[in-house]
Amino acid sequence: MEYFVNCNTSTLAPYTTPLDKYRAAHLYRRLGFSASVQTIDQAVGQTAGNLVNSLINEAVNMAPTPAPAWADWNNSNYPADDDLARQVRRAQTEEWRISYTNGLLNNNLRERLSFFWSNHFVTELDVYDCNSFLYYYTNCLQRNAIGNFRSFVSEIGLTSAMLYYLDGVYNNGNNPNENYARELYELFTLGEGNGYTEEDIIETAKALTGYVERGEIGCEQVLFDPTRFDAGPKTILGQTGNWGYDDVINILFQQRPNEIASFICGKLYEFFVHPDSSDDAGNAQAIISGMASTFVANNFEIAPVLTQLFSSEHFFDDEAIGVLNVIDTSRLLGQELFDPFDVAGWQRDRTWINTNFMIGRWLTAEVYLEMFYQNNPQQFRTLAMDAVGAADNNTSNPETVVRAIVDKITPKGLLTTQDFENAMSVFKIEDVPENYYGSDYITGGLGLWMLGVSPEVPQQVFLLLMHLSRQPEFQLK
């Protein structure tokens, strides 16, 4: 599968045209996981700036997911029997996955960002194997998702999940471990080979020593042990002194602000706008440069950068709509929440979407659709009625229904007229005679088939969704 070519030449100038339904849906699709027809209709006519400010403020002020009962458990809280203990741990992990996934569906921008950062500040539950560490790591992601990036970098590095995952718990003054120092520069702030040397990594590792106190019971939060800290002088990014953890963060952001800003804004651009930000990709590099300037000018606050981007002509350009591959978090696709492939996280687009995983995506969608249908078929009628809106809730025109559902779940509709006709054929099942369909009003009354009452409707909507889930247009957002 090839990338969409990034031909977007629009700028970061504010998008001032009142939002139509097409661009309002684009905004909600990118900042979260879409929205109801009513929410999108309410956005129509608003200015991008006002709506984006509202969504940003909502994300900034959103409380993190409440702590589970086991948030501070250590090994002494689990059953003594190993098999029972494993069962309890698995149940807790699933509970947290469900809570967090519900947040992804309900919390829009804040959770979309926390998921983005989980694929940037990567850890892996299988490595540290402690649900308490998982909770505090996720809590850190949520609280900092749209806060200050400098504070975020400082705090995430001292979570027990990260200290275990990147070997900080084994970074002793007399035997420094370079793993976290390397990833701090290469993956978290600067980008590979950008603005640091191998000597900087070696010296930084010494400054990060001492966070090795792991408790006696197990699954206890990691603490600092000053006796295991390298108290000698270190030279980091040209600065010499008896540096410790906080000094590393200060030096990094003081000496390499532009490199940090460009790297992070590039990743945000590729996540929210277009996967191609190369030098010859439309106006991408100019957009990233403008975002980076805003980032530095605002002392690495994330919100002003996103406000600028999401309110821009570039974000609402036709070339920016419907060009990102949707990434599901599913065991079937090899993406299990809190269990990334490696320290670089899950990669995007061409490196991820292939013939094997496309089949997995189809099957995943079909499994969930079948589960929902078996559990409550009438919710499929409700979905269709929500899509067409109150004015057409009793329509007898199948095209009205199919068009509304296609427009709701695809960013730009289906590619050709024939594709739409194929979708119509799937929806118009043999159980409903053709002459039962009609315009909303024919010969003074409704057709015999009506969306709001006909018993075949749930099955029709279900079959249509099964068909659409296999279309290329459905895989984009």
C-alpha positions, 0 to 999 in steps of 0.5 A, a space after each residue: 500500500 502506498 502513502 497518499 501523496 501530501 500535496 497540501 500547500 495551505 498555511 497555518 493561517 487561521 481557517 475563518 470560513 464557518 465550518 460545514 458538516 464535512 469539515 466539522 466531522 473531519 475535526 471530530 474524527 481527528 481529535 477523537 473517534 468521531 462524534 454523534 450526528 447531533 454533535 457534528 450538526 451543532 458544530 456546523 456554522 461555528 468558527 474553527 477557532 472557537 470550537 477548537 478552543 472549546 475542545 482544547 479546554 475540555 481536554 486540559 481540564 479533564 480529570 484522569 481515570 479514577 484510580 482502581 482499588 489495586 492502584 497501590 498494591 504490591 506483591 503482599 496484596 496478592 494470593 500466596 498461591 501463584 496461579 491465583 495471583 496470576 488470575 487476579 493480575 490478569 483480571 486487573 489488567 483487563 479491567 484497566 484495559 477496558 476502562 482506558 479503552 472506554 476513555 478512548 471512545 468517550 474522552 476525545 482529544 485528551 485520550 487520543 493524545 494520551 494514546 499518542 504519547 503511550 506510543 512515544 514514551 513507550 513501556 511494556 507491561 510484560 517487562 515490568 509485570 506490575 499493575 500498580 506501575 501500569 496505573 501510575 504510568 497511564 495516569 502520568 500520560 493522561 495528566 500530561 497529555 496536553 500539558 507542558 512537554 518539559 515537565 512530561 519528559 521529567 516525570 515520565 522518566 521516573 515512573 516505575 514502569 519506565 525505570 524498569 522498562 529501560 533499565 533505570 533500576 539497574 543504573 548504578 553509580 559504579 556501573 552505569 546503564 546507558 539504555 534510558 539515556 540513549 532513548 531519552 535523546 533518540 526516541 523521546 526528545 531529539 530524534 536519532 542522531 540529532 544533536 547528541 553524541 555517544 559521549 553525551 549518552 555515556 555522561 548522561 547515564 552517569 547523571 541518571 544513576 541512583 533510582 534503584 531502590 526497588 523495595 523488599 516486597 516487590 511491585 513497589 514504586 522505585 525510589 532514589 538511593 543517594 549512595 548509588 549515585 555517581 557524584 563525579 563531574 559529567 559533561 553533557 551537551 557541552 555543559 560540565 558539572 556534578 549533574 543529576 536527573 533534574 540537571 539533565 532535563 534542564 540542560 537538554 531543554 536549554 541547549 537543544 530547544 529547537 531540535 526538540 520542538 522540531 522533532 515533537 511537532 513533526 510527530 504531532 503533524 504525522 499523527 494528526 494531519 498526514 503521515 508524510 512530512 518529508 521535505 518534498 511533501 507539500 507545505 509540511 516542513 513549513 507547517 512543522 517549523 511554525 508549530 516548533 516556533 510556537 512550541 518554543 515561544 510557549 515554553 513547551 506548552 502543548 496546548 498552544 501548538 495544537 490550537 494553532 494546528 487544529 485551527 489552521 487552513 492547513 488542517 482543514 485543507 481537502 488534502 488533509 481529509 481522509 488520508 490517515 490509516 485507522 490503527 486499531 488496538 487488537 490482539 488479532 492485529 498484533 496491537 495489544 494495549 500496553 504491549 507494544 512491538 518494541 521501544 519505538 512503539 507501533 509504526 504507522 501506515 506502510 510499515 504497519 498496513 499489509 495484506 495480512 493485517 488488512 484481513 485482520 482488520 476486516 475480521 476484527 470489525 466483523 467480529 465486533 459487528 456480529 457481537 453487537 448485532 447478536 446482543 441487540 439488533 435494534 441498536 442498528 436501527 438506532 444508529 441509522 436513525 441517528 445518522 439520517 437525523 430526526 427529519 428523516 427518521 421514518 424515511 422510505 427511501 433507502 438511498 437516504 439511509 445508505 448515504 447518511 451511514 456512508 457519510 458518517 463512517 467514511 471521511 470522503 464518501 465512497 470513491 465511485 458511483 458504482 461503489 455506492 450502488 454496490 452498497 445500496 444493493 447490499 442494503 436492499 435485501 431480497 426480503 424487502 420487495 423493490 416496490 416497497 421502497 419509495 420517495 419519502 412521500 408517494 401518492 400521498 403517503 409513505 412507502 411500505 418500507 420505513 426506517 423507523 418501523 420495518 422489522 428488516 431494518 436492523 439486519 439491513 444496517 448490519 449487512 451494510 456495515 459489514 460491507 463498508 468495513 471492507 472498503 478502503 475508504 473505511 480504513 481512512 480518517 
